Amino acid sequence: MAAPPPPPTYVDANRTWVDSRVRHLVGLHLEGPALARLGARGAVCVEVGTGRRGLGTRVAVERFGARRVTAVDVHPASVDAARRRTRDLASLPGVQVDVGVADAAALPLPDGSADLLVSFHLLHHADDWRAVLAEAARVVRPGGRLALTEMTSRFVDAPWLRAVSRHPADRFSSEELLAAVRAAGFETAPERTRRWFGDRVVQAVAVRAGA
Ligand SMILES: C[S@@+](CC[C@H](N)C(=O)[O-])C[C@H]1O[C@@H](n2cnc3c(N)ncnc32)[C@H](O)[C@@H]1O
């Protein structure tokens, strides 16, 4: 049976917040540096759910030492916008940035081809977030890293947020997310994990097992 349609929302939070310059600055100057302190780094990087501003790609180049970034989003309009907004990065010496349409759960990349996979607030939107983690484990080489910033169900399920933003129903606590990261084949550690705002936002850098 088909899933019921999502409940109506009063405003579109993706337009008013996610695509905004303020959200971009929060990512660049707070979330990105915090992930760098937790150990995010890698020359060959994949960013999933790049959005209209190419946030994680910019953070990867400017903070994580990325030199080759493949950034994807499912929405073609977001991909076009992100491609325009990351053009300056692609013109830096030694830096290559490719932005394209792809599903984070089915990346057009070979096994073990990335040093780092970056995801800023994609998992709480993805239809099958565990499949995205499995795909991250396929694409990241052993010893490579997964850098996540995510809203937990404490945030996603707040009635005020449900009223203004569409998110799938079955989201995760920070513990459920970290357990799923480990089940996918990554190692987590308390010193590479940070919880914010009463466990409403979690950041983690996990290492692909098997090095
Ligand atoms: C909340 S926005 C985050 C945008 C940006 N990363 C940020 O933090 O500002 C989530 C993004 O993930 C994208 N997205 C959702 N599901 C996806 C999937 N399965 N594969 C790729 N992108 C996806 C959406 O189109 C959207 O751009």
The ligand as a Gaussian input file, in Angstrom:
#p B3LYP/6-31G(d) Opt

LIG

0 1
 C       18.024000      19.799000       4.869000
 S       18.705000      19.910000       3.264000
 C       20.420000      20.185000       3.686000
 C       21.153000      21.010000       2.660000
 C       22.612000      21.332000       3.049000
 N       23.396000      20.117000       3.130000
 C       22.649000      22.063000       4.364000
 O       23.030000      21.459000       5.379000
 O       22.301000      23.250000       4.387000
 C       18.720000      18.218000       2.716000
 C       19.220000      18.069000       1.309000
 O       19.316000      16.681000       1.020000
 C       18.780000      16.450000      -0.289000
 N       18.372000      15.037000      -0.326000
 C       17.325000      14.463000       0.318000
 N       17.311000      13.135000       0.074000
 C       18.366000      12.869000      -0.738000
 C       18.893000      11.689000      -1.331000
 N       18.311000      10.482000      -1.137000
 N       20.011000      11.790000      -2.082000
 C       20.610000      12.989000      -2.313000
 N       20.143000      14.148000      -1.782000
 C       19.045000      14.091000      -1.003000
 C       17.686000      17.467000      -0.432000
 O       17.371000      17.723000      -1.782000
 C       18.306000      18.679000       0.272000
 O       19.070000      19.464000      -0.618000

